Amino acid sequence: FCNRRRTLIKILQWDGSGFWILMKRLERDAFHWPDTPDELCKVTLKEIHWLCDGLSLNPSGAFAERHPKIII
């Protein structure tokens, strides 16, 4: 969840026995947040860390994630 000014973000997390509410507020700047429902997407833990660090979910210049292939 994000407020209108995009300076506050709340994350609802299930730990198996109950919910945690995590909150982070920025003193300056704003979070990069989707503008329309069409831009909504599932995010990975890495992307949540990017968002909390003030980065975009699609940071330009970031290296693409690569997974090794096993060849026998």
All heavy atoms as a GROMACS GRO file, in nm:
protein
  601
    1PHE      N    1   0.084  -0.117   0.000
    1PHE     CA    2   0.000   0.000   0.000
    1PHE      C    3   0.089   0.124   0.000
    1PHE      O    4   0.196   0.123   0.059
    1PHE     CB    5  -0.089   0.001   0.124
    1PHE     CG    6  -0.170  -0.124   0.141
    1PHE    CD1    7  -0.132  -0.222   0.231
    1PHE    CD2    8  -0.285  -0.145   0.066
    1PHE    CE1    9  -0.206  -0.337   0.248
    1PHE    CE2   10  -0.360  -0.260   0.083
    1PHE     CZ   11  -0.321  -0.356   0.174
    2CYS      N   12   0.041   0.229  -0.064
    2CYS     CA   13   0.118   0.352  -0.073
    2CYS      C   14   0.023   0.470  -0.058
    2CYS      O   15  -0.091   0.464  -0.105
    2CYS     CB   16   0.188   0.356  -0.209
    2CYS     SG   17   0.306   0.489  -0.225
    3ASN      N   18   0.068   0.578   0.006
    3ASN     CA   19  -0.018   0.696   0.019
    3ASN      C   20  -0.016   0.777  -0.110
    3ASN      O   21   0.059   0.748  -0.203
    3ASN     CB   22   0.022   0.781   0.140
    3ASN     CG   23   0.159   0.842   0.128
    3ASN    OD1   24   0.237   0.807   0.041
    3ASN    ND2   25   0.189   0.935   0.217
    4ARG      N   26  -0.101   0.879  -0.116
    4ARG     CA   27  -0.114   0.958  -0.240
    4ARG      C   28   0.013   1.030  -0.280
    4ARG      O   29   0.044   1.044  -0.397
    4ARG     CB   30  -0.227   1.060  -0.225
    4ARG     CG   31  -0.362   0.997  -0.229
    4ARG     CD   32  -0.472   1.100  -0.223
    4ARG     NE   33  -0.600   1.032  -0.220
    4ARG     CZ   34  -0.709   1.084  -0.170
    4ARG    NH1   35  -0.707   1.206  -0.120
    4ARG    NH2   36  -0.821   1.016  -0.171
    5ARG      N   37   0.087   1.080  -0.182
    5ARG     CA   38   0.212   1.152  -0.212
    5ARG      C   39   0.327   1.056  -0.239
    5ARG      O   40   0.436   1.098  -0.276
    5ARG     CB   41   0.248   1.245  -0.098
    5ARG     CG   42   0.148   1.358  -0.083
    5ARG     CD   43   0.188   1.449   0.028
    5ARG     NE   44   0.200   1.369   0.152
    5ARG     CZ   45   0.236   1.416   0.268
    5ARG    NH1   46   0.268   1.541   0.281
    5ARG    NH2   47   0.242   1.339   0.374
    6ARG      N   48   0.303   0.927  -0.216
    6ARG     CA   49   0.403   0.821  -0.238
    6ARG      C   50   0.526   0.838  -0.150
    6ARG      O   51   0.636   0.803  -0.188
    6ARG     CB   52   0.442   0.814  -0.385
    6ARG     CG   53   0.323   0.780  -0.472
    6ARG     CD   54   0.361   0.770  -0.615
    6ARG     NE   55   0.240   0.742  -0.692
    6ARG     CZ   56   0.233   0.746  -0.820
    6ARG    NH1   57   0.340   0.776  -0.889
    6ARG    NH2   58   0.122   0.720  -0.882
    7THR      N   59   0.505   0.890  -0.031
    7THR     CA   60   0.614   0.904   0.064
    7THR      C   61   0.609   0.796   0.172
    7THR      O   62   0.701   0.784   0.252
    7THR     CB   63   0.610   1.042   0.132
    7THR    OG1   64   0.483   1.057   0.197
    7THR    CG2   65   0.633   1.153   0.032
    8LEU      N   66   0.502   0.717   0.173
    8LEU     CA   67   0.483   0.614   0.275
    8LEU      C   68   0.442   0.484   0.207
    8LEU      O   69   0.358   0.484   0.117
    8LEU     CB   70   0.372   0.657   0.372
    8LEU     CG   71   0.343   0.559   0.484
    8LEU    CD1   72   0.417   0.603   0.609
    8LEU    CD2   73   0.196   0.552   0.510
    9ILE      N   74   0.503   0.375   0.249
    9ILE     CA   75   0.470   0.245   0.194
    9ILE      C   76   0.442   0.150   0.310
    9ILE      O   77   0.509   0.156   0.413
    9ILE     CB   78   0.582   0.191   0.103
    9ILE    CG1   79   0.540   0.064   0.032
    9ILE    CG2   80   0.709   0.170   0.179
    9ILE    CD1   81   0.638   0.016  -0.072
   10LYS      N   82   0.340   0.066   0.295
   10LYS     CA   83   0.308  -0.035   0.396
   10LYS      C   84   0.304  -0.170   0.326
   10LYS      O   85   0.249  -0.183   0.217
   10LYS     CB   86   0.173  -0.008   0.461
   10LYS     CG   87   0.172   0.114   0.548
   10LYS     CD   88   0.037   0.134   0.612
   10LYS     CE   89   0.036   0.262   0.694
   10LYS     NZ   90  -0.096   0.290   0.750
   11ILE      N   91   0.365  -0.269   0.389
   11ILE     CA   92   0.370  -0.404   0.333
   11ILE      C   93   0.304  -0.497   0.432
   11ILE      O   94   0.337  -0.497   0.551
   11ILE     CB   95   0.516  -0.447   0.307
   11ILE    CG1   96   0.581  -0.352   0.206
   11ILE    CG2   97   0.522  -0.592   0.260
   11ILE    CD1   98   0.730  -0.372   0.191
   12LEU      N   99   0.210  -0.576   0.387
   12LEU     CA  100   0.141  -0.674   0.469
   12LEU      C  101   0.206  -0.810   0.443
   12LEU      O  102   0.209  -0.855   0.328
   12LEU     CB  103  -0.007  -0.676   0.432
   12LEU     CG  104  -0.101  -0.758   0.518
   12LEU    CD1  105  -0.103  -0.704   0.659
   12LEU    CD2  106  -0.240  -0.757   0.459
   13GLN      N  107   0.259  -0.873   0.547
   13GLN     CA  108   0.333  -0.999   0.531
   13GLN      C  109   0.271  -1.105   0.621
   13GLN      O  110   0.246  -1.082   0.739
   13GLN     CB  111   0.479  -0.978   0.568
   13GLN     CG  112   0.560  -1.105   0.560
   13GLN     CD  113   0.702  -1.086   0.609
   13GLN    OE1  114   0.746  -0.975   0.636
   13GLN    NE2  115   0.774  -1.195   0.622
   14TRP      N  116   0.251  -1.224   0.568
   14TRP     CA  117   0.201  -1.339   0.642
   14TRP      C  118   0.320  -1.425   0.682
   14TRP      O  119   0.402  -1.461   0.599
   14TRP     CB  120   0.106  -1.419   0.555
   14TRP     CG  121   0.060  -1.547   0.617
   14TRP    CD1  122   0.104  -1.673   0.586
   14TRP    CD2  123  -0.038  -1.564   0.719
   14TRP    NE1  124   0.040  -1.766   0.663
   14TRP    CE2  125  -0.048  -1.701   0.747
   14TRP    CE3  126  -0.117  -1.476   0.792
   14TRP    CZ2  127  -0.135  -1.753   0.842
   14TRP    CZ3  128  -0.203  -1.527   0.886
   14TRP    CH2  129  -0.211  -1.664   0.910
   15ASP      N  130   0.334  -1.458   0.811
   15ASP     CA  131   0.447  -1.539   0.856
   15ASP      C  132   0.408  -1.681   0.896
   15ASP      O  133   0.488  -1.755   0.951
   15ASP     CB  134   0.522  -1.470   0.970
   15ASP     CG  135   0.444  -1.468   1.100
   15ASP    OD1  136   0.328  -1.512   1.103
   15ASP    OD2  137   0.500  -1.422   1.202
   16GLY      N  138   0.286  -1.720   0.869
   16GLY     CA  139   0.241  -1.855   0.900
   16GLY      C  140   0.150  -1.859   1.022
   16GLY      O  141   0.067  -1.949   1.034
   17SER      N  142   0.164  -1.763   1.113
   17SER     CA  143   0.078  -1.761   1.231
   17SER      C  144   0.002  -1.630   1.245
   17SER      O  145  -0.084  -1.618   1.330
   17SER     CB  146   0.162  -1.785   1.358
   17SER     OG  147   0.253  -1.679   1.376
   18GLY      N  148   0.035  -1.534   1.163
   18GLY     CA  149  -0.031  -1.404   1.169
   18GLY      C  150   0.031  -1.308   1.069
   18GLY      O  151   0.122  -1.343   0.996
   19PHE      N  152  -0.022  -1.188   1.066
   19PHE     CA  153   0.024  -1.087   0.973
   19PHE      C  154   0.118  -0.988   1.042
   19PHE      O  155   0.102  -0.957   1.159
   19PHE     CB  156  -0.094  -1.008   0.913
   19PHE     CG  157  -0.172  -1.084   0.812
   19PHE    CD1  158  -0.291  -1.145   0.846
   19PHE    CD2  159  -0.127  -1.095   0.682
   19PHE    CE1  160  -0.365  -1.215   0.754
   19PHE    CE2  161  -0.199  -1.165   0.588
   19PHE     CZ  162  -0.319  -1.225   0.623
   20TRP      N  163   0.213  -0.938   0.965
   20TRP     CA  164   0.301  -0.828   1.006
   20TRP      C  165   0.269  -0.711   0.914
   20TRP      O  166   0.246  -0.729   0.795
   20TRP     CB  167   0.448  -0.863   0.984
   20TRP     CG  168   0.506  -0.954   1.085
   20TRP    CD1  169   0.501  -1.090   1.084
   20TRP    CD2  170   0.578  -0.918   1.202
   20TRP    NE1  171   0.566  -1.141   1.193
   20TRP    CE2  172   0.615  -1.036   1.267
   20TRP    CE3  173   0.614  -0.796   1.257
   20TRP    CZ2  174   0.687  -1.037   1.385
   20TRP    CZ3  175   0.686  -0.796   1.375
   20TRP    CH2  176   0.722  -0.916   1.438
   21ILE      N  177   0.269  -0.591   0.969
   21ILE     CA  178   0.258  -0.472   0.886
   21ILE      C  179   0.392  -0.400   0.895
   21ILE      O  180   0.436  -0.360   1.002
   21ILE     CB  181   0.145  -0.378   0.933
   21ILE    CG1  182   0.011  -0.448   0.918
   21ILE    CG2  183   0.148  -0.248   0.852
   21ILE    CD1  184  -0.107  -0.367   0.965
   22LEU      N  185   0.457  -0.388   0.780
   22LEU     CA  186   0.586  -0.318   0.771
   22LEU      C  187   0.560  -0.182   0.708
   22LEU      O  188   0.484  -0.170   0.612
   22LEU     CB  189   0.683  -0.399   0.685
   22LEU     CG  190   0.697  -0.547   0.723
   22LEU    CD1  191   0.756  -0.626   0.610
   22LEU    CD2  192   0.780  -0.558   0.847
   23MET      N  193   0.623  -0.079   0.761
   23MET     CA  194   0.600   0.056   0.710
   23MET      C  195   0.733   0.129   0.696
   23MET      O  196   0.822   0.114   0.779
   23MET     CB  197   0.511   0.134   0.807
   23MET     CG  198   0.477   0.273   0.757
   23MET     SD  199   0.381   0.368   0.875
   23MET     CE  200   0.511   0.436   0.976
   24LYS      N  201   0.745   0.204   0.587
   24LYS     CA  202   0.862   0.289   0.566
   24LYS      C  203   0.814   0.422   0.512
   24LYS      O  204   0.732   0.428   0.421
   24LYS     CB  205   0.961   0.225   0.468
   24LYS     CG  206   1.085   0.310   0.451
   24LYS     CD  207   1.194   0.239   0.377
   24LYS     CE  208   1.317   0.328   0.371
   24LYS     NZ  209   1.433   0.259   0.320
   25ARG      N  210   0.866   0.531   0.569
   25ARG     CA  211   0.830   0.666   0.525
   25ARG      C  212   0.957   0.738   0.483
   25ARG      O  213   1.058   0.733   0.551
   25ARG     CB  214   0.764   0.744   0.638
   25ARG     CG  215   0.719   0.882   0.598
   25ARG     CD  216   0.639   0.948   0.707
   25ARG     NE  217   0.713   0.960   0.830
   25ARG     CZ  218   0.779   1.070   0.868
   25ARG    NH1  219   0.780   1.176   0.790
   25ARG    NH2  220   0.843   1.073   0.983
   26LEU      N  221   0.949   0.804   0.368
   26LEU     CA  222   1.062   0.881   0.317
   26LEU      C  223   1.050   1.026   0.362
   26LEU      O  224   0.943   1.086   0.355
   26LEU     CB  225   1.065   0.875   0.164
   26LEU     CG  226   1.082   0.737   0.101
   26LEU    CD1  227   1.074   0.748  -0.050
   26LEU    CD2  228   1.212   0.673   0.143
   27GLU      N  229   1.160   1.082   0.410
   27GLU     CA  230   1.162   1.224   0.448
   27GLU      C  231   1.166   1.312   0.324
   27GLU      O  232   1.107   1.419   0.321
   27GLU     CB  233   1.285   1.252   0.535
   27GLU     CG  234   1.281   1.182   0.669
   27GLU     CD  235   1.170   1.234   0.759
   27GLU    OE1  236   1.140   1.355   0.753
   27GLU    OE2  237   1.113   1.153   0.834
   28ARG      N  238   1.240   1.268   0.221
   28ARG     CA  239   1.251   1.340   0.095
   28ARG      C  240   1.220   1.245  -0.019
   28ARG      O  241   1.232   1.126  -0.003
   28ARG     CB  242   1.392   1.396   0.077
   28ARG     CG  243   1.420   1.514   0.167
   28ARG     CD  244   1.559   1.562   0.148
   28ARG     NE  245   1.633   1.514   0.266
   28ARG     CZ  246   1.761   1.499   0.273
   28ARG    NH1  247   1.835   1.522   0.169
   28ARG    NH2  248   1.816   1.458   0.384
   29ASP      N  249   1.186   1.298  -0.131
   29ASP     CA  250   1.157   1.220  -0.252
   29ASP      C  251   1.030   1.137  -0.234
   29ASP      O  252   0.954   1.159  -0.141
   29ASP     CB  253   1.275   1.130  -0.290
   29ASP     CG  254   1.399   1.210  -0.323
   29ASP    OD1  255   1.384   1.320  -0.381
   29ASP    OD2  256   1.509   1.165  -0.290
   30ALA      N  257   1.009   1.043  -0.327
   30ALA     CA  258   0.889   0.959  -0.325
   30ALA      C  259   0.924   0.823  -0.383
   30ALA      O  260   1.020   0.808  -0.457
   30ALA     CB  261   0.778   1.025  -0.407
   31PHE      N  262   0.842   0.725  -0.346
   31PHE     CA  263   0.860   0.591  -0.402
   31PHE      C  264   0.815   0.589  -0.548
   31PHE      O  265   0.725   0.663  -0.587
   31PHE     CB  266   0.776   0.489  -0.324
   31PHE     CG  267   0.827   0.461  -0.186
   31PHE    CD1  268   0.763   0.511  -0.076
   31PHE    CD2  269   0.940   0.383  -0.168
   31PHE    CE1  270   0.809   0.485   0.052
   31PHE    CE2  271   0.987   0.356  -0.041
   31PHE     CZ  272   0.922   0.407   0.069
   32HIS      N  273   0.878   0.505  -0.626
   32HIS     CA  274   0.834   0.482  -0.764
   32HIS      C  275   0.721   0.379  -0.756
   32HIS      O  276   0.743   0.266  -0.717
   32HIS     CB  277   0.949   0.428  -0.849
   32HIS     CG  278   1.064   0.523  -0.857
   32HIS    ND1  279   1.067   0.626  -0.947
   32HIS    CD2  280   1.177   0.533  -0.784
   32HIS    CE1  281   1.179   0.694  -0.931
   32HIS    NE2  282   1.248   0.639  -0.832
   33TRP      N  283   0.601   0.422  -0.791
   33TRP     CA  284   0.483   0.338  -0.770
   33TRP      C  285   0.399   0.338  -0.897
   33TRP      O  286   0.392   0.439  -0.967
   33TRP     CB  287   0.402   0.396  -0.653
   33TRP     CG  288   0.310   0.300  -0.588
   33TRP    CD1  289   0.175   0.291  -0.609
   33TRP    CD2  290   0.344   0.200  -0.494
   33TRP    NE1  291   0.124   0.191  -0.531
   33TRP    CE2  292   0.225   0.134  -0.459
   33TRP    CE3  293   0.463   0.159  -0.435
   33TRP    CZ2  294   0.222   0.028  -0.369
   33TRP    CZ3  295   0.459   0.055  -0.345
   33TRP    CH2  296   0.340  -0.010  -0.313
   34PRO      N  297   0.333   0.227  -0.930
   34PRO     CA  298   0.250   0.223  -1.052
   34PRO      C  299   0.140   0.329  -1.050
   34PRO      O  300   0.080   0.355  -0.946
   34PRO     CB  301   0.189   0.082  -1.049
   34PRO     CG  302   0.273   0.003  -0.955
   34PRO     CD  303   0.332   0.100  -0.859
   35ASP      N  304   0.114   0.389  -1.166
   35ASP     CA  305   0.012   0.494  -1.176
   35ASP      C  306  -0.126   0.438  -1.207
   35ASP      O  307  -0.226   0.495  -1.166
   35ASP     CB  308   0.050   0.595  -1.285
   35ASP     CG  309   0.170   0.678  -1.245
   35ASP    OD1  310   0.182   0.713  -1.126
   35ASP    OD2  311   0.253   0.708  -1.333
   36THR      N  312  -0.132   0.331  -1.282
   36THR     CA  313  -0.261   0.276  -1.325
   36THR      C  314  -0.269   0.128  -1.287
   36THR      O  315  -0.166   0.062  -1.268
   36THR     CB  316  -0.278   0.288  -1.477
   36THR    OG1  317  -0.177   0.210  -1.541
   36THR    CG2  318  -0.267   0.433  -1.523
   37PRO      N  319  -0.391   0.072  -1.279
   37PRO     CA  320  -0.404  -0.071  -1.250
   37PRO      C  321  -0.336  -0.160  -1.354
   37PRO      O  322  -0.295  -0.271  -1.323
   37PRO     CB  323  -0.555  -0.094  -1.251
   37PRO     CG  324  -0.614   0.040  -1.219
   37PRO     CD  325  -0.520   0.140  -1.281
   38ASP      N  326  -0.319  -0.109  -1.477
   38ASP     CA  327  -0.252  -0.188  -1.581
   38ASP      C  328  -0.104  -0.209  -1.549
   38ASP      O  329  -0.042  -0.302  -1.598
   38ASP     CB  330  -0.264  -0.118  -1.718
   38ASP     CG  331  -0.408  -0.110  -1.764
   38ASP    OD1  332  -0.489  -0.194  -1.720
   38ASP    OD2  333  -0.439  -0.021  -1.844
   39GLU      N  334  -0.046  -0.122  -1.469
   39GLU     CA  335   0.096  -0.130  -1.434
   39GLU      C  336   0.122  -0.218  -1.312
   39GLU      O  337   0.237  -0.239  -1.275
   39GLU     CB  338   0.152   0.009  -1.409
   39GLU     CG  339   0.150   0.099  -1.530
   39GLU     CD  340   0.198   0.240  -1.498
   39GLU    OE1  341   0.242   0.264  -1.384
   39GLU    OE2  342   0.190   0.325  -1.587
   40LEU      N  343   0.015  -0.268  -1.249
   40LEU     CA  344   0.033  -0.354  -1.131
   40LEU      C  345   0.099  -0.484  -1.171
   40LEU      O  346   0.074  -0.539  -1.278
   40LEU     CB  347  -0.102  -0.383  -1.064
   40LEU     CG  348  -0.174  -0.264  -1.004
   40LEU    CD1  349  -0.308  -0.310  -0.948
   40LEU    CD2  350  -0.091  -0.199  -0.896
   41CYS      N  351   0.186  -0.536  -1.083
   41CYS     CA  352   0.254  -0.661  -1.111
   41CYS      C  353   0.300  -0.724  -0.980
   41CYS      O  354   0.308  -0.658  -0.877
   41CYS     CB  355   0.373  -0.638  -1.204
   41CYS     SG  356   0.497  -0.528  -1.133
   42LYS      N  357   0.328  -0.852  -0.985
   42LYS     CA  358   0.387  -0.919  -0.870
   42LYS      C  359   0.533  -0.882  -0.863
   42LYS      O  360   0.598  -0.865  -0.966
   42LYS     CB  361   0.374  -1.071  -0.884
   42LYS     CG  362   0.233  -1.121  -0.869
   42LYS     CD  363   0.229  -1.272  -0.874
   42LYS     CE  364   0.087  -1.321  -0.857
   42LYS     NZ  365   0.081  -1.467  -0.854
   43VAL      N  366   0.586  -0.868  -0.743
   43VAL     CA  367   0.725  -0.831  -0.727
   43VAL      C  368   0.798  -0.937  -0.645
   43VAL      O  369   0.739  -1.006  -0.563
   43VAL     CB  370   0.741  -0.693  -0.660
   43VAL    CG1  371   0.687  -0.583  -0.747
   43VAL    CG2  372   0.675  -0.689  -0.524
   44THR      N  373   0.927  -0.947  -0.670
   44THR     CA  374   1.011  -1.040  -0.595
   44THR      C  375   1.065  -0.969  -0.471
   44THR      O  376   1.053  -0.847  -0.458
   44THR     CB  377   1.129  -1.088  -0.681
   44THR    OG1  378   1.212  -0.974  -0.711
   44THR    CG2  379   1.082  -1.154  -0.810
   45LEU      N  380   1.127  -1.044  -0.384
   45LEU     CA  381   1.186  -0.986  -0.264
   45LEU      C  382   1.295  -0.886  -0.302
   45LEU      O  383   1.308  -0.779  -0.242
   45LEU     CB  384   1.243  -1.095  -0.174
   45LEU     CG  385   1.302  -1.049  -0.042
   45LEU    CD1  386   1.199  -0.973   0.040
   45LEU    CD2  387   1.356  -1.166   0.035
   46LYS      N  388   1.371  -0.917  -0.407
   46LYS     CA  389   1.475  -0.826  -0.455
   46LYS      C  390   1.414  -0.693  -0.499
   46LYS      O  391   1.467  -0.587  -0.470
   46LYS     CB  392   1.551  -0.888  -0.571
   46LYS     CG  393   1.666  -0.801  -0.621
   46LYS     CD  394   1.725  -0.845  -0.753
   46LYS     CE  395   1.772  -0.986  -0.754
   46LYS     NZ  396   1.844  -1.021  -0.879
   47GLU      N  397   1.300  -0.699  -0.569
   47GLU     CA  398   1.234  -0.578  -0.616
   47GLU      C  399   1.177  -0.496  -0.500
   47GLU      O  400   1.174  -0.374  -0.506
   47GLU     CB  401   1.127  -0.613  -0.718
   47GLU     CG  402   1.185  -0.665  -0.848
   47GLU     CD  403   1.082  -0.725  -0.941
   47GLU    OE1  404   0.980  -0.777  -0.892
   47GLU    OE2  405   1.104  -0.720  -1.063
   48ILE      N  406   1.133  -0.563  -0.394
   48ILE     CA  407   1.087  -0.491  -0.275
   48ILE      C  408   1.204  -0.416  -0.213
   48ILE      O  409   1.190  -0.300  -0.171
   48ILE     CB  410   1.022  -0.588  -0.174
   48ILE    CG1  411   0.889  -0.637  -0.229
   48ILE    CG2  412   1.003  -0.520  -0.038
   48ILE    CD1  413   0.822  -0.742  -0.146
   49HIS      N  414   1.321  -0.479  -0.209
   49HIS     CA  415   1.440  -0.411  -0.158
   49HIS      C  416   1.474  -0.290  -0.245
   49HIS      O  417   1.510  -0.184  -0.194
   49HIS     CB  418   1.560  -0.507  -0.150
   49HIS     CG  419   1.550  -0.604  -0.038
   49HIS    ND1  420   1.576  -0.571   0.092
   49HIS    CD2  421   1.517  -0.734  -0.037
   49HIS    CE1  422   1.558  -0.676   0.168
   49HIS    NE2  423   1.522  -0.778   0.092
   50TRP      N  424   1.463  -0.305  -0.378
   50TRP     CA  425   1.487  -0.192  -0.468
   50TRP      C  426   1.392  -0.078  -0.436
   50TRP      O  427   1.431   0.037  -0.426
   50TRP     CB  428   1.467  -0.232  -0.613
   50TRP     CG  429   1.571  -0.320  -0.672
   50TRP    CD1  430   1.692  -0.353  -0.620
   50TRP    CD2  431   1.562  -0.386  -0.797
   50TRP    NE1  432   1.758  -0.438  -0.704
   50TRP    CE2  433   1.681  -0.459  -0.814
   50TRP    CE3  434   1.465  -0.393  -0.896
   50TRP    CZ2  435   1.706  -0.537  -0.927
   50TRP    CZ3  436   1.490  -0.471  -1.008
   50TRP    CH2  437   1.610  -0.541  -1.022
   51LEU      N  438   1.263  -0.111  -0.421
   51LEU     CA  439   1.162  -0.010  -0.394
   51LEU      C  440   1.190   0.062  -0.263
   51LEU      O  441   1.182   0.185  -0.255
   51LEU     CB  442   1.024  -0.077  -0.389
   51LEU     CG  443   0.903   0.013  -0.377
   51LEU    CD1  444   0.890   0.103  -0.499
   51LEU    CD2  445   0.778  -0.070  -0.359
   52CYS      N  446   1.227  -0.013  -0.159
   52CYS     CA  447   1.257   0.049  -0.029
   52CYS      C  448   1.385   0.131  -0.032
   52CYS      O  449   1.404   0.220   0.050
   52CYS     CB  450   1.266  -0.059   0.079
   52CYS     SG  451   1.105  -0.129   0.119
   53ASP      N  452   1.474   0.101  -0.127
   53ASP     CA  453   1.597   0.180  -0.143
   53ASP      C  454   1.576   0.301  -0.233
   53ASP      O  455   1.670   0.374  -0.262
   53ASP     CB  456   1.709   0.093  -0.200
   53ASP     CG  457   1.761  -0.007  -0.099
   53ASP    OD1  458   1.742   0.015   0.022
   53ASP    OD2  459   1.822  -0.108  -0.141
   54GLY      N  460   1.452   0.320  -0.280
   54GLY     CA  461   1.421   0.437  -0.362
   54GLY      C  462   1.441   0.416  -0.511
   54GLY      O  463   1.437   0.510  -0.588
   55LEU      N  464   1.461   0.292  -0.552
   55LEU     CA  465   1.481   0.262  -0.694
   55LEU      C  466   1.349   0.227  -0.760
   55LEU      O  467   1.251   0.194  -0.693
   55LEU     CB  468   1.578   0.145  -0.711
   55LEU     CG  469   1.718   0.165  -0.654
   55LEU    CD1  470   1.796   0.035  -0.661
   55LEU    CD2  471   1.790   0.275  -0.727
   56SER      N  472   1.347   0.233  -0.890
   56SER     CA  473   1.232   0.192  -0.968
   56SER      C  474   1.226   0.040  -0.972
   56SER      O  475   1.326  -0.028  -0.953
   56SER     CB  476   1.244   0.248  -1.110
   56SER     OG  477   1.151   0.190  -1.194
   57LEU      N  478   1.108  -0.014  -0.998
   57LEU     CA  479   1.098  -0.159  -1.013
   57LEU      C  480   1.164  -0.208  -1.140
   57LEU      O  481   1.195  -0.326  -1.154
   57LEU     CB  482   0.951  -0.203  -1.011
   57LEU     CG  483   0.882  -0.191  -0.877
   57LEU    CD1  484   0.736  -0.236  -0.888
   57LEU    CD2  485   0.953  -0.272  -0.771
   58ASN      N  486   1.184  -0.121  -1.236
   58ASN     CA  487   1.255  -0.153  -1.359
   58ASN      C  488   1.374  -0.059  -1.374
   58ASN      O  489   1.376   0.028  -1.460
   58ASN     CB  490   1.163  -0.139  -1.480
   58ASN     CG  491   1.045  -0.232  -1.471
   58ASN    OD1  492   1.060  -0.349  -1.440
   58ASN    ND2  493   0.927  -0.180  -1.495
   59PRO      N  494   1.475  -0.072  -1.286
   59PRO     CA  495   1.585   0.023  -1.291
   59PRO      C  496   1.664   0.012  -1.422
   59PRO      O  497   1.701  -0.097  -1.463
   59PRO     CB  498   1.672  -0.014  -1.172
   59PRO     CG  499   1.639  -0.154  -1.143
   59PRO     CD  500   1.497  -0.175  -1.187
   60SER      N  501   1.684   0.124  -1.486
   60SER     CA  502   1.762   0.123  -1.609
   60SER      C  503   1.910   0.107  -1.572
   60SER      O  504   1.956   0.158  -1.472
   60SER     CB  505   1.741   0.252  -1.687
   60SER     OG  506   1.781   0.362  -1.610
   61GLY      N  507   1.980   0.034  -1.652
   61GLY     CA  508   2.121   0.013  -1.628
   61GLY      C  509   2.151  -0.105  -1.537
   61GLY      O  510   2.266  -0.140  -1.517
   62ALA      N  511   2.046  -0.166  -1.480
   62ALA     CA  512   2.069  -0.282  -1.393
   62ALA      C  513   2.099  -0.404  -1.479
   62ALA      O  514   2.049  -0.417  -1.591
   62ALA     CB  515   1.947  -0.308  -1.306
   63PHE      N  516   2.179  -0.493  -1.426
   63PHE     CA  517   2.209  -0.616  -1.498
   63PHE      C  518   2.090  -0.709  -1.493
   63PHE      O  519   2.022  -0.719  -1.390
   63PHE     CB  520   2.330  -0.687  -1.436
   63PHE     CG  521   2.457  -0.610  -1.451
   63PHE    CD1  522   2.519  -0.553  -1.341
   63PHE    CD2  523   2.514  -0.593  -1.575
   63PHE    CE1  524   2.636  -0.482  -1.354
   63PHE    CE2  525   2.632  -0.522  -1.590
   63PHE     CZ  526   2.692  -0.466  -1.480
   64ALA      N  527   2.065  -0.776  -1.603
   64ALA     CA  528   1.957  -0.875  -1.606
   64ALA      C  529   1.995  -0.994  -1.520
   64ALA      O  530   2.111  -1.033  -1.514
   64ALA     CB  531   1.933  -0.920  -1.750
   65GLU      N  532   1.896  -1.048  -1.451
   65GLU     CA  533   1.921  -1.164  -1.367
   65GLU      C  534   1.945  -1.285  -1.456
   65GLU      O  535   1.871  -1.310  -1.550
   65GLU     CB  536   1.801  -1.188  -1.276
   65GLU     CG  537   1.826  -1.292  -1.171
   65GLU     CD  538   1.714  -1.298  -1.070
   65GLU    OE1  539   1.664  -1.192  -1.030
   65GLU    OE2  540   1.677  -1.410  -1.034
   66ARG      N  541   2.049  -1.359  -1.426
   66ARG     CA  542   2.084  -1.476  -1.508
   66ARG      C  543   2.087  -1.600  -1.421
   66ARG      O  544   2.130  -1.596  -1.307
   66ARG     CB  545   2.219  -1.456  -1.574
   66ARG     CG  546   2.221  -1.333  -1.662
   66ARG     CD  547   2.339  -1.334  -1.755
   66ARG     NE  548   2.343  -1.209  -1.827
   66ARG     CZ  549   2.312  -1.200  -1.955
   66ARG    NH1  550   2.280  -1.305  -2.022
   66ARG    NH2  551   2.320  -1.082  -2.014
   67HIS      N  552   2.041  -1.709  -1.478
   67HIS     CA  553   2.040  -1.837  -1.408
   67HIS      C  554   2.127  -1.934  -1.485
   67HIS      O  555   2.112  -1.949  -1.607
   67HIS     CB  556   1.897  -1.891  -1.397
   67HIS     CG  557   1.807  -1.799  -1.320
   67HIS    ND1  558   1.805  -1.794  -1.183
   67HIS    CD2  559   1.717  -1.705  -1.360
   67HIS    CE1  560   1.718  -1.704  -1.143
   67HIS    NE2  561   1.664  -1.648  -1.250
   68PRO      N  562   2.219  -2.001  -1.417
   68PRO     CA  563   2.308  -2.094  -1.488
   68PRO      C  564   2.230  -2.213  -1.542
   68PRO      O  565   2.130  -2.257  -1.485
   68PRO     CB  566   2.407  -2.138  -1.380
   68PRO     CG  567   2.339  -2.111  -1.252
   68PRO     CD  568   2.246  -1.998  -1.275
   69LYS      N  569   2.277  -2.263  -1.655
   69LYS     CA  570   2.219  -2.382  -1.716
   69LYS      C  571   2.313  -2.499  -1.693
   69LYS      O  572   2.434  -2.483  -1.702
   69LYS     CB  573   2.198  -2.362  -1.866
   69LYS     CG  574   2.099  -2.255  -1.898
   69LYS     CD  575   2.085  -2.239  -2.048
   69LYS     CE  576   1.988  -2.127  -2.080
   69LYS     NZ  577   1.975  -2.103  -2.222
   70ILE      N  578   2.256  -2.611  -1.662
   70ILE     CA  579   2.338  -2.731  -1.641
   70ILE      C  580   2.343  -2.807  -1.774
   70ILE      O  581   2.242  -2.845  -1.829
   70ILE     CB  582   2.278  -2.820  -1.530
   70ILE    CG1  583   2.276  -2.742  -1.399
   70ILE    CG2  584   2.357  -2.948  -1.517
   70ILE    CD1  585   2.205  -2.814  -1.287
   71ILE      N  586   2.464  -2.826  -1.820
   71ILE     CA  587   2.484  -2.898  -1.946
   71ILE      C  588   2.569  -3.020  -1.916
   71ILE      O  589   2.679  -3.010  -1.861
   71ILE     CB  590   2.554  -2.809  -2.052
   71ILE    CG1  591   2.468  -2.686  -2.078
   71ILE    CG2  592   2.580  -2.887  -2.178
   71ILE    CD1  593   2.532  -2.584  -2.167
   72ILE      N  594   2.521  -3.135  -1.954
   72ILE     CA  595   2.595  -3.260  -1.929
   72ILE      C  596   2.634  -3.321  -2.062
   72ILE      O  597   2.567  -3.327  -2.156
   72ILE     CB  598   2.511  -3.358  -1.847
   72ILE    CG1  599   2.477  -3.295  -1.714
   72ILE    CG2  600   2.584  -3.488  -1.830
   72ILE    CD1  601   2.394  -3.378  -1.624
   0.00000   0.00000   0.00000
